[in-house]
């Protein structure tokens, strides 16, 4: 009798735990969420995890500590529309037809959001740049598209972007979702944030620059700027990065509090960098040197294997966490990486390759990645150790040994035989020419956005249309 009484009692006590375990098992077997964080105008070399000495990025560094750091990631263009267009479609900017500010994504392009929506993902985006707005067709495939933070040049938007992103995550935490979050604050105007200031009171700056200076005013001063002015600009820029990092930390903390971190594939990157008189100007868009196209890339892989994917040696393991991949990779690789991780086969041709093919701490592969801009008409090919920049208008080739000359200061094309670099040049030149032939065959004209006078003025204040 005692046993017959205890059995139902034991079952009654264990049933909630069994149901909870079953629920957790079902939840773990669900496809993970995908969180894509992009910071506008963020140079890789101004982050602690990439060697910067200032504390600009503690939260980003912490993400790298639990993810995989890609040390040689390259954007496919040095300005926003073609770069993010390439990232979200895995197509090169010329294939998208995006060459100038009014060029938009065509509706026949397939965005990552559209693919994931077809696979029952809730899709949301919070963007803060006009060039990523619905007018430029970046809303394709998104159930929820928040562009309310695409504001004027002097707006500070990271807090509102974070709040909107967490609202979406909270509303959709019971179903798989894809969330694209875009932060804008490091883009000029460069603003000093007092709680994250790097200005040195012992060395007060007395030059012509100031915090929150409009780019058109900065542009007039560029010919007379010197090293001390550049230091001041970097002080402001680093403050913007640290401020944005604080809100990225709030976003990641919010995911943790919602219980989403362990079930979310997190990808962190930038659309492009920024130059500070390395090539006699300030800004972005006009060249393909590393201060513009070398971008940060961190991927935090949760513990998930799609049932359709057989275990293989290249699959992310716990041992990957806090490690680095030195193989050159490209932003067009993120689209196929997400699909590969989720066990989804793309049903149309794409240009990138899955990052799951790369293993942390392995020797760099011989892969060549490419970047382009029609501002200045440049095309570039980058291997693990070398880089060619080709100027279409003149036919010039600029060839650099990235190991010996990471600042890309010495063009070796005039003395290849003397330096022993001829074979390296010819090999990379062949890759570049093959890619140029592909672009000539696959390139297209983009749709154009009709800009109002007010929109043109806003873009000029941000440094465009000048």
N, C-alpha and C positions, 0 to 999 in steps of 0.2 A: 504493500500500500504506500509505503514511504516513497519507493521508487516511482510508482505511477503518479504520485503527486509532484515529485521533483522534476520529472521529465517535461511536463507542460510549463512549469515555472522556468526551467533552464532555457527552453525554447523561447519563452516570452522575453527573457532577458537578452538572449542572443539575436533575436529577430531584427531589432533595429540596427545592430552592428552588421549583420549579414546584408541587410538592405543597403546600408551605407557603403559597405565594401563593393557591392554590386554596382551601385550608382557611380562610385569612384572609378570602377573598372570601365564602365560604359563611357564615362566622361574622358578617361585617359585614351580610350580607343577612338574617340572622335578626332577628326582632323584638327590640328592646332590652329589657333588664330595666327594671323600674319600682321605684324606691326612694322611699317616702313617709315622711318624717321629721316627726313632730309633737311639739312641746314643750308640755307642759301649763303653763298660766298664764304665758305669756310675752308681755309688752307689747312692741309694736313699738318704742316710743320709748326702750327701754333697750338697744338694739343699736347698735353703731357705725355700721353701714350706714344706719341711720335717724336718725343725727345725735347719738347719745349720746357724750359726751366721755370716758367711762371705757372702758378696754380690756376690756369684758365679753365680746366676741364675735369674736375674730380669725379663728376658723375659719369661722363663719357669714359673716363679711364676705368671706372669701376665696371661699366658694361663690358669693356674689353677684357677685364680680368675674369669674367665668366663666359666669354665668347671667344671667337676667333678673330684676330686682327690681321687684315690684309694690308701688308706694308707698302705694296706697289699697285695701288688701285688708280685707274685713270678714267676721267670723264671723257665722253665722246664729243664734247664741245665746251668752250669756255664761257658760255652764257646760258641762261635758264631754259628757255623754250626748247632748243634742240637737245640740251643735255637731259632734261627730265622726259622729253618726248622719247629719246633713245632708251632711257631706263625703263619706262613703262610699256614700251612696245618691243624692245630688243631689236630695233632697226636703227641703222645709221642716220644721222640728220639729213644727208643728201637723199637717202631713200625716202625719208619723210617729206622732203622738199622744203625743210625749214632753213631759211638762209638769212632772213631779215626780221625785224621786230613785228611787222604785221602778219607774218606767216603763222598759220595755225595748223594743228593736227587735222588731217582729213578724217571724215567720219568713217571711211572704210578701213582705217587703221584699227588693229585689235589691241586694246589695252589690257594689262594684267587684270584690272578690275573686272573686265568683261568675261575673261576666262574663269575667274574665281566665282563670279556670280552664277555662271552656268553650272558650277559645281556646288551650288547651294550655300555659298558664303554671303553673309550680309556685308555690304561694301560701303565704306565711308571715307571721306577725305576732308581735311581741314587745311586749306592753303592760304598763303598770305602774300602772294605776288600776283599782280595783274596778268602776267604772262602764263600763269597756270590756271586761269579762270575759265568759266564756261564759254566765254566768248572765243577763247582759243581751243575749245572742244576738249578740254581736259576732264570734263565731267562724265565722259563716256563710261558706262558700266557702273557708276556709283549710285547707290540707292540714296545716299545722303551726301550732299556736296556743299560744304560751308566755305564760302569765299568772302565772308564778311570782314576778314582781317586783311584783305588786299586793300590797303589804305594809302595815305599820303607818305611822302618820304620821311617825315619826322615822327611817324607813329611808332609806338613801342607795343609790339603785339604778342610777344611770347607768353605772357600770362593768360591772355584770352585764347590763344591757340591751344594751350595746355588744358584749359577748362573745357573747351569745346570737344577736344579729343577724349577726355575722360568721361564726358557726358555720353558720347557715342559708345565707348567701351562699357560703361555701366548699363546702358540700355540694351546692349546686345551680348552680355556676358554669358547668357545661357545658350548661345548658338555660335558656331564658328564664324569669325568675321575677319575681313581685311580692312585695315585702317592705315591710310596714308596721311602723315602729319608733316607739314612743311613749316619750318621756322625761318623768319626773314631778318631778324634784328642785326646780324653781323654785316648785312648789306649797307652801303652808305645811304644816308648820312651816318658817319661814325659818331657815336654818342658816348660820353663818359658817364658811367653809372656809379654814383658815389660809393655804394656798398661793395662795388667790385672795381674800384679805381686802381690803376697802376701808375698814375701820375706821382712824381716824386716831389714832395714839398721842398726838399733840399735843393732841387734843380728846377725851379719854376720855368715854364716855357714862356718865352716872350716874343715868339714869331707871329706871323700873320694868320695862322690857322686857328680854328676854334672848334669846340665840340658842337655837333649838329650843323656844321656848315653844309649848305646845299652844294651838290656836286658841280653845278654850273659855275659857282663862285670858286670852288676848289680848282676847277679846270683852268681858270685864268691865272692862278698862282703857280701852277706846276713848273713852268720854265725857271722860276727863281727859287725853287725849293732845294734845300740841302740836307745833309745827314741828320741834323738836329730836328728838322721838320719831319723827317721820316720816322725818327724815334717817337715823336709826339703822335703821329698817325697810328703807329703800332700800339702805343699806349691806349688810344681810344678803341682801336680794333680789338685788342685783347680784352678790354673791359666789356665790349659787346659780346664776345665769345663767352666770357665767364658768366655774364648775365643770362645768356641763352642756356648755358649748361645748367644753371640753377633750375630753370623751368623744365629742361629735359629730365633732370633728376626728379622733379615733382611728378612728371608724367610716369616715369618708371616706378616711383614709389606708389603712385595711384594704382598701377597695374598689380603691384604686390599686395596692396590692401584689398583689392578686388579678387584676389586669388587667381590671377590670370597669368602670372609670370611663367610658371612651370608648363603652361599649355600654349605658349606664344613663341613663334619664330620671330625674332627681332632683328631687323636690318637697319643699320645706322650709316649714313653717308652724307655727302654734300654734292650739290650740282656742279660746283666749280670753286676755284679759289679767288685770289685777289693779288694784284701786283702793286708794289709800293716803290716805284722808281727803279726797279731792277732793269726795266727797258725804257726808262725815261718818261714813264707816265704812271698814273694811278687809276685803278679800275680793273675791268675785265672785258673779254670779248675779242680783243684784237690780235692775240698771238696764241701759241700753243706751248709755251714754256711751262715748266713744272709748277711754278707758283700759281698757275691758272688751272692746270688739268690734273695735277696729283692731288687726289682727294682722300679723305679718311674713309675707311670701310671696316665695319665691325658687324659680324653676324653671330648672334646668340642662338644656338640650336637647342630646342628642348628635346627631351627623350621621347622620340616618336619614330615609328617605322610604319609606313603605309603597308597594309596587308598585301597589296599588289606588287610590292617591291621586294625582291629577294635580298637577303643580307649580303653585303659585299664589303670588301676591305676599305672602300672609299667612303663608307657611311659614317656620319659623325658619331664619335664615341665620347664618353665623359672625359677621356684623356685629352680631347681637343681643347677643353676649356682653358682659357688663359694662354693659348699658344698663338703662333704667328705663321702666316703663309707668305713667302717671299716671291712666289710666282707672279708675274704681271697679270692683273685681271682688269676687267672693264665693267662699267656700270651696265652695259647691255647684258652682262652675265647674271644680273639679279632676277630677271624674268624667268629664264630657264632653271635657275637654282630653286626658286620657290616652287615651280611646277614639279621639278625632280623630287624635291623633299616631300611634296604632298602625294607623289605617285600619279601625277597627271601628265599625260603625253600631249605636247602641243600639236594642234591639228593644222598648223600653217608654218611656213618657213620662218625661222628666226636667225639672227646673226650671232647671238651670244652662245656661251657654253656653260654648263652647270658647274658651280664652284665645288660641288661634291666630288668632282674628279681630281681636286687638288688635296694634298695631305699636308697638315701643318709640319713645319720644320724640314720638309723635303727640299732637295736642291731645286732652284728655279728652273722651270721648264723652258724650252726654246720658243714658247708661244710669242707671237707679235700682236700687240694691240694698237688700235688706231684712233685718231682724234682729228677733228676738222673745224674750221670756222671760215665763213665767207666774209667776215670782217677782217680784211687784209688778205683774204684768199690763200689760206694756209691749209696744208694737210700734213699729218705726222704719223710716223710708224715708230713704235717703241718696243724694244726687246729687253730682256733682263739687264743688259749692260750698255745698250746703245740706243740712239735716237736720231732719226732723220726728220727734219722739218722742210717741207717743200713749198715754195711760194709759186702758186699757179701763174701769176701775172708775169713773172720774170724767168721762171724755170730754175731759180736758185735752189741749191740744196745746202742745208745747214746740218752738219753731222757732229754728234757729241758722244763722247765716252762718259756715260753717267756715273761709272764707278770712280774714275779719276777726276771728273769735273761735274759734280752734282749740281752746281750752279749754272751749268750750260753757258759758260763764258767763252770757251775756245772752240770756234768752228774749225773742224779738222779737214774740211774738203780740199783745201789747197795743198795739203801735204800728207795725203793718205799713205803714199809709199814710204815716206820718211818715218812715219809713226807706226808702221806695220798694221794699219787698220784697213787696208784696201779690201781684204776678203770680207771683213765684217761689214764694211760699207756696201759691197756688192750684194751680199746676202740680204741685208735689210732693204736695200734699194729694190731688189726683186720682189720682196713682200709688199713694199709700198706700191710698186707699179701694178702688181696683181690686184690690189685693193682699189686703186684708181680706175682700173679697167672695169672692175665690178660696179663701182659707183656710176661710171659713165653709162653702163648698161641698165642699172636698176634705179637711177635717180629720177626724180619727178618734180613737178611744180606743186607747190603747196597752195592751199586755199589761203586767201588773205582776209584779215579782219579790217572792217571799216572803223577807223578811229575818229572819235569826236575831238573837237578842239580841247575840251577839258581833259580827255584821256591823253592826248599828245602832250599837254603841259605837265601832267603828272609823270609821264614817262621821261620827259626831259629833266625834271627835277631829280629823277633816279639815275640819270646819266645816260639815257638812251635817246635815240633820234637826234644826236648832236653831230 
